[in-house]
């Protein structure tokens, strides 16, 4: 059974992070659109079909949480990967999951962990493990 190539929307404000994500995702055969603002993300979600969104969340009150919630409400089958700051800890991961994230990774995101999360999202896997602060990600 052939699996369709992924079309990923990445919402993050760090250019170096975006570069890493583009490298990992395209090496897996995905196409990637990047935006640095949450309003741009919401506009693109209305304009294009995505198979996955990877979104930065900086706090439980952040616009990233709003993007995740809106994305899942509008597109229930959309795979959502949240990228959280370590400073938010378990509470931030829990809130991202409650907002609709299927997977939560913590900064700095390990390329191998990202590859695994994207591979699971590509085949429609259920929620991928939530990476815990201090779990060895570098």
Helices and strands as residue ranges (DSSP letters): E 7-11, H 15-27, E 31-35, H 38-47, E 52-57, H 63-74, E 79-84, G 86-88, H 89-99, E 103-106, H 111-122
